[in-house]
Amino acid sequence: MNVSRCSQQQASLDWNLRPIVFGLLLSGFLGVVGCTKEALDPVQTVEWYKQHEAERMAMIQKCMNNPGQLEGTPNCVNARGAADALFRGQ
């Protein structure tokens, strides 16, 4: 009688762990998928973009080509900020 109880408890323990394992796997997958190339690029400052015209223009063009995904990224914001500051003469 004790043997059957132990096997029932182990079966229920495995069933109780499935949502946890599924959640961990799903979280890991979403974490990997969420890492885009843009997120891995080094972030340049506004001052850096002021001093590097070719890179500034390339980043602004890249951001304009894909505004839905890139508009709020730090490099797009900093490149636009540098262009605005240079336009105002700062």
Distance bins in CASP14 RR format, pairs under 12 A and 6 or more apart:
PFRMAT RR
TARGET T0000
AUTHOR 0000-0000-0000
RMODE 2
METHOD distances of the structure
MODEL  1
1 7 0 0 0 0 0 1 0 0 0 0 0
1 8 0 0 0 0 0 1 0 0 0 0 0
2 8 0 0 0 0 0 1 0 0 0 0 0
2 9 0 0 0 0 0 1 0 0 0 0 0
3 9 0 0 0 0 0 1 0 0 0 0 0
3 10 0 0 0 0 0 1 0 0 0 0 0
4 10 0 0 0 0 0 1 0 0 0 0 0
4 11 0 0 0 0 0 1 0 0 0 0 0
5 11 0 0 0 0 0 1 0 0 0 0 0
5 12 0 0 0 0 0 1 0 0 0 0 0
6 12 0 0 0 0 0 1 0 0 0 0 0
6 13 0 0 0 0 0 1 0 0 0 0 0
7 13 0 0 0 0 0 1 0 0 0 0 0
7 14 0 0 0 0 0 1 0 0 0 0 0
8 14 0 0 0 0 0 1 0 0 0 0 0
8 15 0 0 0 0 0 1 0 0 0 0 0
9 15 0 0 0 0 0 1 0 0 0 0 0
9 16 0 0 0 0 0 1 0 0 0 0 0
10 16 0 0 0 0 0 1 0 0 0 0 0
10 17 0 0 0 0 0 1 0 0 0 0 0
11 17 0 0 0 0 0 1 0 0 0 0 0
11 18 0 0 0 0 0 1 0 0 0 0 0
12 18 0 0 0 0 0 1 0 0 0 0 0
13 20 0 0 0 0 0 1 0 0 0 0 0
14 20 0 0 0 0 0 1 0 0 0 0 0
14 21 0 0 0 0 1 0 0 0 0 0 0
15 21 0 0 0 0 0 1 0 0 0 0 0
15 22 0 0 0 0 0 1 0 0 0 0 0
16 22 0 0 0 0 0 1 0 0 0 0 0
17 23 0 0 0 0 0 1 0 0 0 0 0
17 24 0 0 0 0 0 1 0 0 0 0 0
18 24 0 0 0 0 0 1 0 0 0 0 0
18 25 0 0 0 0 0 1 0 0 0 0 0
19 25 0 0 0 0 0 1 0 0 0 0 0
19 26 0 0 0 0 0 1 0 0 0 0 0
20 26 0 0 0 0 0 1 0 0 0 0 0
20 27 0 0 0 0 0 1 0 0 0 0 0
21 27 0 0 0 0 0 1 0 0 0 0 0
21 28 0 0 0 0 0 1 0 0 0 0 0
22 28 0 0 0 0 0 1 0 0 0 0 0
22 29 0 0 0 0 0 1 0 0 0 0 0
23 29 0 0 0 0 1 0 0 0 0 0 0
23 30 0 0 0 0 1 0 0 0 0 0 0
24 30 0 0 0 0 0 1 0 0 0 0 0
24 31 0 0 0 0 0 1 0 0 0 0 0
25 31 0 0 0 0 0 1 0 0 0 0 0
25 32 0 0 0 0 0 1 0 0 0 0 0
26 32 0 0 0 0 0 1 0 0 0 0 0
26 33 0 0 0 0 0 1 0 0 0 0 0
27 33 0 0 0 0 0 1 0 0 0 0 0
27 34 0 0 0 0 0 1 0 0 0 0 0
28 34 0 0 0 0 1 0 0 0 0 0 0
28 35 0 0 0 0 0 1 0 0 0 0 0
29 35 0 0 0 0 0 1 0 0 0 0 0
31 39 0 0 0 0 0 1 0 0 0 0 0
32 39 0 0 0 0 0 1 0 0 0 0 0
32 40 0 0 0 0 0 1 0 0 0 0 0
33 39 0 0 0 0 0 1 0 0 0 0 0
34 40 0 0 0 0 0 1 0 0 0 0 0
34 69 0 0 0 0 0 1 0 0 0 0 0
35 41 0 0 0 0 0 1 0 0 0 0 0
36 66 0 0 0 0 0 1 0 0 0 0 0
36 69 1 0 0 1 0 0 0 0 0 0 0
36 70 0 0 0 0 1 0 0 0 0 0 0
36 73 0 0 0 0 1 0 0 0 0 0 0
37 62 0 0 0 0 0 1 0 0 0 0 0
37 66 0 0 0 0 0 1 0 0 0 0 0
37 69 0 0 0 0 0 1 0 0 0 0 0
37 70 0 0 0 0 0 1 0 0 0 0 0
37 73 0 0 0 0 0 1 0 0 0 0 0
37 75 0 0 0 0 0 1 0 0 0 0 0
38 59 0 0 0 0 0 1 0 0 0 0 0
38 62 0 0 0 0 1 0 0 0 0 0 0
38 63 0 0 0 0 1 0 0 0 0 0 0
38 66 0 0 0 0 1 0 0 0 0 0 0
38 68 0 0 0 0 0 1 0 0 0 0 0
38 69 1 0 0 1 0 0 0 0 0 0 0
38 70 1 0 0 1 0 0 0 0 0 0 0
38 71 0 0 0 0 0 1 0 0 0 0 0
38 72 0 0 0 0 1 0 0 0 0 0 0
38 73 1 0 1 0 0 0 0 0 0 0 0
38 74 0 0 0 0 1 0 0 0 0 0 0
38 75 1 0 0 1 0 0 0 0 0 0 0
38 76 0 0 0 0 1 0 0 0 0 0 0
39 69 0 0 0 0 0 1 0 0 0 0 0
39 70 0 0 0 0 0 1 0 0 0 0 0
39 72 0 0 0 0 0 1 0 0 0 0 0
39 73 1 0 0 1 0 0 0 0 0 0 0
39 74 0 0 0 0 1 0 0 0 0 0 0
39 75 0 0 0 0 0 1 0 0 0 0 0
40 73 0 0 0 0 0 1 0 0 0 0 0
40 75 0 0 0 0 0 1 0 0 0 0 0
41 55 0 0 0 0 0 1 0 0 0 0 0
41 58 0 0 0 0 0 1 0 0 0 0 0
41 59 0 0 0 0 1 0 0 0 0 0 0
41 62 0 0 0 0 0 1 0 0 0 0 0
41 70 0 0 0 0 0 1 0 0 0 0 0
41 73 0 0 0 0 1 0 0 0 0 0 0
41 74 0 0 0 0 1 0 0 0 0 0 0
41 75 1 0 0 1 0 0 0 0 0 0 0
41 76 0 0 0 0 0 1 0 0 0 0 0
41 78 0 0 0 0 0 1 0 0 0 0 0
41 79 0 0 0 0 0 1 0 0 0 0 0
42 48 0 0 0 0 1 0 0 0 0 0 0
42 55 0 0 0 0 0 1 0 0 0 0 0
42 59 0 0 0 0 0 1 0 0 0 0 0
42 73 0 0 0 0 0 1 0 0 0 0 0
42 74 0 0 0 0 1 0 0 0 0 0 0
42 75 0 0 0 0 1 0 0 0 0 0 0
42 78 0 0 0 0 0 1 0 0 0 0 0
43 49 0 0 0 0 0 1 0 0 0 0 0
43 59 0 0 0 0 0 1 0 0 0 0 0
43 72 0 0 0 0 0 1 0 0 0 0 0
43 73 0 0 0 0 1 0 0 0 0 0 0
43 74 1 0 1 0 0 0 0 0 0 0 0
43 75 1 0 1 0 0 0 0 0 0 0 0
43 76 0 0 0 0 0 1 0 0 0 0 0
43 77 0 0 0 0 1 0 0 0 0 0 0
43 78 1 0 0 1 0 0 0 0 0 0 0
43 79 0 0 0 0 0 1 0 0 0 0 0
44 50 0 0 0 0 0 1 0 0 0 0 0
44 51 0 0 0 0 1 0 0 0 0 0 0
44 52 1 0 0 1 0 0 0 0 0 0 0
44 55 1 0 0 1 0 0 0 0 0 0 0
44 56 0 0 0 0 1 0 0 0 0 0 0
44 58 0 0 0 0 0 1 0 0 0 0 0
44 59 1 0 0 1 0 0 0 0 0 0 0
44 73 0 0 0 0 0 1 0 0 0 0 0
44 74 0 0 0 0 1 0 0 0 0 0 0
44 75 1 0 0 1 0 0 0 0 0 0 0
44 76 0 0 0 0 0 1 0 0 0 0 0
44 77 0 0 0 0 0 1 0 0 0 0 0
44 78 1 0 0 1 0 0 0 0 0 0 0
44 79 1 0 0 1 0 0 0 0 0 0 0
44 81 0 0 0 0 0 1 0 0 0 0 0
44 82 0 0 0 0 1 0 0 0 0 0 0
45 51 0 0 0 0 1 0 0 0 0 0 0
45 52 0 0 0 0 0 1 0 0 0 0 0
45 55 0 0 0 0 0 1 0 0 0 0 0
45 56 0 0 0 0 0 1 0 0 0 0 0
45 74 0 0 0 0 1 0 0 0 0 0 0
45 75 0 0 0 0 1 0 0 0 0 0 0
45 77 0 0 0 0 0 1 0 0 0 0 0
45 78 1 0 0 1 0 0 0 0 0 0 0
45 79 0 0 0 0 0 1 0 0 0 0 0
45 81 0 0 0 0 0 1 0 0 0 0 0
45 82 0 0 0 0 1 0 0 0 0 0 0
45 85 0 0 0 0 0 1 0 0 0 0 0
46 52 0 0 0 0 0 1 0 0 0 0 0
46 56 0 0 0 0 1 0 0 0 0 0 0
46 59 0 0 0 0 0 1 0 0 0 0 0
46 74 0 0 0 0 0 1 0 0 0 0 0
46 75 0 0 0 0 0 1 0 0 0 0 0
46 76 0 0 0 0 0 1 0 0 0 0 0
46 77 0 0 0 0 1 0 0 0 0 0 0
46 78 1 0 1 0 0 0 0 0 0 0 0
46 79 0 0 0 0 1 0 0 0 0 0 0
46 80 0 0 0 0 1 0 0 0 0 0 0
46 81 1 0 1 0 0 0 0 0 0 0 0
46 82 1 0 1 0 0 0 0 0 0 0 0
46 83 0 0 0 0 1 0 0 0 0 0 0
46 84 0 0 0 0 1 0 0 0 0 0 0
46 85 1 0 0 1 0 0 0 0 0 0 0
46 86 0 0 0 0 1 0 0 0 0 0 0
46 90 0 0 0 0 1 0 0 0 0 0 0
47 56 0 0 0 0 0 1 0 0 0 0 0
47 78 0 0 0 0 1 0 0 0 0 0 0
47 79 0 0 0 0 0 1 0 0 0 0 0
47 81 0 0 0 0 0 1 0 0 0 0 0
47 82 1 0 0 1 0 0 0 0 0 0 0
47 85 0 0 0 0 1 0 0 0 0 0 0
47 86 0 0 0 0 0 1 0 0 0 0 0
47 90 0 0 0 0 0 1 0 0 0 0 0
48 55 0 0 0 0 1 0 0 0 0 0 0
48 56 0 0 0 0 1 0 0 0 0 0 0
48 59 0 0 0 0 0 1 0 0 0 0 0
48 74 0 0 0 0 0 1 0 0 0 0 0
48 75 0 0 0 0 1 0 0 0 0 0 0
48 78 1 0 0 1 0 0 0 0 0 0 0
48 79 0 0 0 0 1 0 0 0 0 0 0
48 81 0 0 0 0 0 1 0 0 0 0 0
48 82 1 0 0 1 0 0 0 0 0 0 0
49 55 1 0 0 1 0 0 0 0 0 0 0
49 56 1 0 1 0 0 0 0 0 0 0 0
49 57 0 0 0 0 1 0 0 0 0 0 0
49 58 0 0 0 0 0 1 0 0 0 0 0
49 59 1 0 0 1 0 0 0 0 0 0 0
49 60 0 0 0 0 1 0 0 0 0 0 0
49 63 0 0 0 0 0 1 0 0 0 0 0
49 74 0 0 0 0 0 1 0 0 0 0 0
49 75 0 0 0 0 1 0 0 0 0 0 0
49 76 0 0 0 0 0 1 0 0 0 0 0
49 77 0 0 0 0 0 1 0 0 0 0 0
49 78 1 0 1 0 0 0 0 0 0 0 0
49 79 1 0 1 0 0 0 0 0 0 0 0
49 80 0 0 0 0 1 0 0 0 0 0 0
49 81 1 0 0 1 0 0 0 0 0 0 0
49 82 1 1 0 0 0 0 0 0 0 0 0
49 83 1 0 0 1 0 0 0 0 0 0 0
49 84 0 0 0 0 0 1 0 0 0 0 0
49 85 0 0 0 0 1 0 0 0 0 0 0
49 86 0 0 0 0 1 0 0 0 0 0 0
50 56 1 0 0 1 0 0 0 0 0 0 0
50 78 0 0 0 0 1 0 0 0 0 0 0
50 79 0 0 0 0 1 0 0 0 0 0 0
50 80 0 0 0 0 0 1 0 0 0 0 0
50 81 0 0 0 0 1 0 0 0 0 0 0
50 82 1 0 1 0 0 0 0 0 0 0 0
50 83 0 0 0 0 1 0 0 0 0 0 0
50 84 0 0 0 0 0 1 0 0 0 0 0
50 85 1 0 0 1 0 0 0 0 0 0 0
50 86 1 0 0 1 0 0 0 0 0 0 0
50 87 0 0 0 0 0 1 0 0 0 0 0
50 88 0 0 0 0 0 1 0 0 0 0 0
50 89 0 0 0 0 0 1 0 0 0 0 0
50 90 0 0 0 0 1 0 0 0 0 0 0
51 82 0 0 0 0 1 0 0 0 0 0 0
51 85 0 0 0 0 0 1 0 0 0 0 0
51 86 0 0 0 0 0 1 0 0 0 0 0
52 58 0 0 0 0 1 0 0 0 0 0 0
52 59 0 0 0 0 1 0 0 0 0 0 0
52 60 0 0 0 0 0 1 0 0 0 0 0
52 75 0 0 0 0 0 1 0 0 0 0 0
52 78 0 0 0 0 0 1 0 0 0 0 0
52 79 0 0 0 0 1 0 0 0 0 0 0
52 82 0 0 0 0 1 0 0 0 0 0 0
52 83 0 0 0 0 0 1 0 0 0 0 0
52 86 0 0 0 0 0 1 0 0 0 0 0
53 59 0 0 0 0 0 1 0 0 0 0 0
53 60 0 0 0 0 0 1 0 0 0 0 0
53 79 0 0 0 0 0 1 0 0 0 0 0
53 82 0 0 0 0 1 0 0 0 0 0 0
53 83 0 0 0 0 1 0 0 0 0 0 0
53 86 0 0 0 0 1 0 0 0 0 0 0
54 60 0 0 0 0 0 1 0 0 0 0 0
54 61 0 0 0 0 0 1 0 0 0 0 0
54 79 0 0 0 0 0 1 0 0 0 0 0
55 61 0 0 0 0 0 1 0 0 0 0 0
55 62 0 0 0 0 0 1 0 0 0 0 0
55 75 0 0 0 0 1 0 0 0 0 0 0
55 78 0 0 0 0 0 1 0 0 0 0 0
55 79 1 0 0 1 0 0 0 0 0 0 0
55 82 0 0 0 0 1 0 0 0 0 0 0
55 83 0 0 0 0 0 1 0 0 0 0 0
56 62 0 0 0 0 0 1 0 0 0 0 0
56 63 0 0 0 0 0 1 0 0 0 0 0
56 75 0 0 0 0 1 0 0 0 0 0 0
56 76 0 0 0 0 0 1 0 0 0 0 0
56 78 0 0 0 0 1 0 0 0 0 0 0
56 79 1 0 1 0 0 0 0 0 0 0 0
56 80 0 0 0 0 1 0 0 0 0 0 0
56 81 0 0 0 0 1 0 0 0 0 0 0
56 82 1 0 1 0 0 0 0 0 0 0 0
56 83 1 0 0 1 0 0 0 0 0 0 0
56 84 0 0 0 0 0 1 0 0 0 0 0
56 85 0 0 0 0 0 1 0 0 0 0 0
56 86 0 0 0 0 1 0 0 0 0 0 0
56 87 0 0 0 0 0 1 0 0 0 0 0
57 63 0 0 0 0 0 1 0 0 0 0 0
57 64 0 0 0 0 0 1 0 0 0 0 0
57 79 0 0 0 0 1 0 0 0 0 0 0
57 80 0 0 0 0 0 1 0 0 0 0 0
57 82 0 0 0 0 0 1 0 0 0 0 0
57 83 0 0 0 0 1 0 0 0 0 0 0
57 86 0 0 0 0 0 1 0 0 0 0 0
58 64 0 0 0 0 0 1 0 0 0 0 0
58 65 0 0 0 0 0 1 0 0 0 0 0
58 75 0 0 0 0 0 1 0 0 0 0 0
58 76 0 0 0 0 0 1 0 0 0 0 0
58 79 0 0 0 0 1 0 0 0 0 0 0
58 83 0 0 0 0 0 1 0 0 0 0 0
59 65 0 0 0 0 0 1 0 0 0 0 0
59 66 0 0 0 0 0 1 0 0 0 0 0
59 70 0 0 0 0 1 0 0 0 0 0 0
59 71 0 0 0 0 0 1 0 0 0 0 0
59 73 0 0 0 0 1 0 0 0 0 0 0
59 74 0 0 0 0 0 1 0 0 0 0 0
59 75 1 0 1 0 0 0 0 0 0 0 0
59 76 1 0 0 1 0 0 0 0 0 0 0
59 77 0 0 0 0 0 1 0 0 0 0 0
59 78 0 0 0 0 1 0 0 0 0 0 0
59 79 1 1 0 0 0 0 0 0 0 0 0
59 80 0 0 0 0 1 0 0 0 0 0 0
59 81 0 0 0 0 0 1 0 0 0 0 0
59 82 0 0 0 0 1 0 0 0 0 0 0
59 83 0 0 0 0 1 0 0 0 0 0 0
60 66 0 0 0 0 0 1 0 0 0 0 0
60 67 0 0 0 0 0 1 0 0 0 0 0
60 70 0 0 0 0 0 1 0 0 0 0 0
60 71 0 0 0 0 0 1 0 0 0 0 0
60 75 0 0 0 0 1 0 0 0 0 0 0
60 76 1 0 0 1 0 0 0 0 0 0 0
60 77 0 0 0 0 0 1 0 0 0 0 0
60 78 0 0 0 0 0 1 0 0 0 0 0
60 79 1 0 1 0 0 0 0 0 0 0 0
60 80 1 0 0 1 0 0 0 0 0 0 0
60 81 0 0 0 0 1 0 0 0 0 0 0
60 82 0 0 0 0 1 0 0 0 0 0 0
60 83 1 0 0 1 0 0 0 0 0 0 0
60 84 0 0 0 0 0 1 0 0 0 0 0
60 86 0 0 0 0 0 1 0 0 0 0 0
60 87 0 0 0 0 0 1 0 0 0 0 0
61 67 0 0 0 0 0 1 0 0 0 0 0
61 70 0 0 0 0 0 1 0 0 0 0 0
61 76 0 0 0 0 0 1 0 0 0 0 0
61 79 0 0 0 0 1 0 0 0 0 0 0
61 80 0 0 0 0 0 1 0 0 0 0 0
61 83 0 0 0 0 0 1 0 0 0 0 0
62 69 0 0 0 0 0 1 0 0 0 0 0
62 70 1 0 0 1 0 0 0 0 0 0 0
62 71 0 0 0 0 0 1 0 0 0 0 0
62 73 0 0 0 0 1 0 0 0 0 0 0
62 75 0 0 0 0 1 0 0 0 0 0 0
62 76 1 0 0 1 0 0 0 0 0 0 0
62 79 0 0 0 0 1 0 0 0 0 0 0
62 80 0 0 0 0 0 1 0 0 0 0 0
63 69 0 0 0 0 1 0 0 0 0 0 0
63 70 1 0 1 0 0 0 0 0 0 0 0
63 71 1 0 0 1 0 0 0 0 0 0 0
63 72 0 0 0 0 1 0 0 0 0 0 0
63 73 1 0 0 1 0 0 0 0 0 0 0
63 74 0 0 0 0 0 1 0 0 0 0 0
63 75 1 0 0 1 0 0 0 0 0 0 0
63 76 1 1 0 0 0 0 0 0 0 0 0
63 77 0 0 0 0 1 0 0 0 0 0 0
63 78 0 0 0 0 0 1 0 0 0 0 0
63 79 1 0 0 1 0 0 0 0 0 0 0
63 80 1 0 0 1 0 0 0 0 0 0 0
63 81 0 0 0 0 0 1 0 0 0 0 0
63 83 0 0 0 0 0 1 0 0 0 0 0
64 70 0 0 0 0 1 0 0 0 0 0 0
64 71 0 0 0 0 1 0 0 0 0 0 0
64 76 0 0 0 0 1 0 0 0 0 0 0
64 79 0 0 0 0 0 1 0 0 0 0 0
64 80 0 0 0 0 1 0 0 0 0 0 0
64 83 0 0 0 0 0 1 0 0 0 0 0
65 71 0 0 0 0 0 1 0 0 0 0 0
65 76 0 0 0 0 0 1 0 0 0 0 0
66 72 0 0 0 0 0 1 0 0 0 0 0
66 73 0 0 0 0 1 0 0 0 0 0 0
66 76 0 0 0 0 1 0 0 0 0 0 0
67 73 0 0 0 0 0 1 0 0 0 0 0
67 76 0 0 0 0 1 0 0 0 0 0 0
67 80 0 0 0 0 0 1 0 0 0 0 0
68 76 0 0 0 0 0 1 0 0 0 0 0
69 76 0 0 0 0 1 0 0 0 0 0 0
70 76 1 0 1 0 0 0 0 0 0 0 0
70 77 0 0 0 0 1 0 0 0 0 0 0
70 79 0 0 0 0 0 1 0 0 0 0 0
70 80 0 0 0 0 0 1 0 0 0 0 0
71 77 0 0 0 0 1 0 0 0 0 0 0
71 79 0 0 0 0 0 1 0 0 0 0 0
71 80 0 0 0 0 1 0 0 0 0 0 0
72 78 0 0 0 0 0 1 0 0 0 0 0
72 79 0 0 0 0 0 1 0 0 0 0 0
72 80 0 0 0 0 1 0 0 0 0 0 0
73 79 0 0 0 0 1 0 0 0 0 0 0
73 80 0 0 0 0 0 1 0 0 0 0 0
74 80 0 0 0 0 0 1 0 0 0 0 0
74 81 0 0 0 0 0 1 0 0 0 0 0
75 81 0 0 0 0 0 1 0 0 0 0 0
75 82 0 0 0 0 0 1 0 0 0 0 0
76 82 0 0 0 0 0 1 0 0 0 0 0
76 83 0 0 0 0 0 1 0 0 0 0 0
77 83 0 0 0 0 0 1 0 0 0 0 0
77 84 0 0 0 0 0 1 0 0 0 0 0
78 84 0 0 0 0 0 1 0 0 0 0 0
78 85 0 0 0 0 0 1 0 0 0 0 0
79 85 0 0 0 0 0 1 0 0 0 0 0
79 86 0 0 0 0 0 1 0 0 0 0 0
80 86 0 0 0 0 0 1 0 0 0 0 0
80 87 0 0 0 0 0 1 0 0 0 0 0
81 87 0 0 0 0 1 0 0 0 0 0 0
81 88 0 0 0 0 1 0 0 0 0 0 0
81 90 0 0 0 0 1 0 0 0 0 0 0
82 88 0 0 0 0 0 1 0 0 0 0 0
82 89 0 0 0 0 0 1 0 0 0 0 0
82 90 0 0 0 0 1 0 0 0 0 0 0
83 89 0 0 0 0 0 1 0 0 0 0 0
83 90 0 0 0 0 0 1 0 0 0 0 0
84 90 0 0 0 0 1 0 0 0 0 0 0
END
